[in-house]
Amino acid sequence: MKWLDDASPKVLIMPMKKRLNLILIFSIISFIAYCAHLDFQIIDPSGIGDDASQNLRTGLNLLKHGVYSEKGVTNDVIAGFRREPIPNFILAFQLKYASLFDADLLNYSGKDEFPSELLLVAKQVNLIYALGLMISLWVLTLMLVAPAWMANTISFPLIALVNEQFIAGEMNTLDTELPAAFFMVLLALISLVMVKNLSLGWILLSGISFGLLVMTKQSGAYVAVICIPIILTLLPSARTKFFMNLFLFSLGFAVVVSPWVIRNRIEFGRSVISRGGGDVLLIRSVFNQMSPLQFRNAFYSFSPKPIRDDVLGPIMGLESQDHSCGKILDVFNRKLLCDSQALDEGRYQDVRSFYIRGKRAEPLSMNLSNSLRKREALSRILANPLQHLIISFPLAWRGIWAVRPEGWGDVILNILSFLALLASPLLYFLEKRKSWLIVSIVPIGYFLFYALFSHFIPRYSQPLVPLAFICLMMVVVDMASKMLPPSVVRLRDY
């Protein structure tokens, strides 16, 4: 029979693979929708922190008064630039859309506690970022791993991990870590397409995506100075058209960033994206005052609970109670009652916490304005740059714990994923596979920047978590590809 003659293994296998991929695609779309549904159920009307409150007031002022300001929502509101703009513009659009179905939603003014209904609706903007992040991770995995059925299969645990360890914890806030993570993964995805399918449009789009990231986390403006040239050297035309590619990438970047910087220059006389860098840098300069003993103890204080209780505590003779007033670790506790009393009584020299000294005590005692804080911090850092560099090590240790490790399983996942991220440039040099560098260079840039120029609370490195998990996935796939046939699993070549 002719149909039996045509039914060779290859002819039969190909339709089976296509059907399998269609099933997997449908399944993963359903899985992403299910995860988004779970994330939606997490949202409640609970209060939000100071930074998130500033973002919500900014969105409301944009919507009600057409003024970008983090100050009170009033008719005479004064323009500001305390927070990065992209998340707040998106929040304003989301509130505008929601107000079409609830006319009373925007009946809020002042700086008082936000109504429960407003908080519930405002937090729903996180669903946009959650969906965008999960879809971007899926597409990025398809671009990194072959064959497609294996990439689709791997996407399930990857998305589940990112959702559980990162997205779910961001649904009840309006901080900018979730949108930053989305734009960071989007940048990696578009950069990978740019390297594979070189065209003027993709170079321009990569610059635009980097601009969106920087307008969400302004520290990226400093990271871009190093990362953009590195990314562009990976293009096939790097030797002959590097400066043309740099111009196009920079043009896309400038299209997003420049109008806002010009606005701030005209309004406030400062060519920046947002205000606040001076505060953080002054706090960082106070941490540089650690003694050798405090340097040693910082690794205990900045460790997650399992490591403190089971490893470092017994070895170093320390315990959590040592963070209380007058104890050996009180300089690492930003919530000391004795510090609050000292501030209330004007005894600024008695404040113990490094953070509170830099945030409040020293600016008050030295009468430092916002513009003078950065100048004072830089003068201290430049006076002893070696000490500044040394203190970056315990702060980097602090920043690495971004996965909210509560048990040893979380600790191991956190360590492995960030080790994979930080080792990716080395793997690029060993394997000459460009994807290692494209995926890791920007998050590593942010990590090093925060370690050098901030007090690096773990929240700062949370946007790095999805790409850290991607790097860990790539390491596992790379190891598996050395033991299994390429038809089963492998990293794609770039």
Beta strands, then each sheet from edge to edge (+ up, - down):
strand 1: 145-146
strand 2: 490-491
sheet 1: 1+ 2-
end
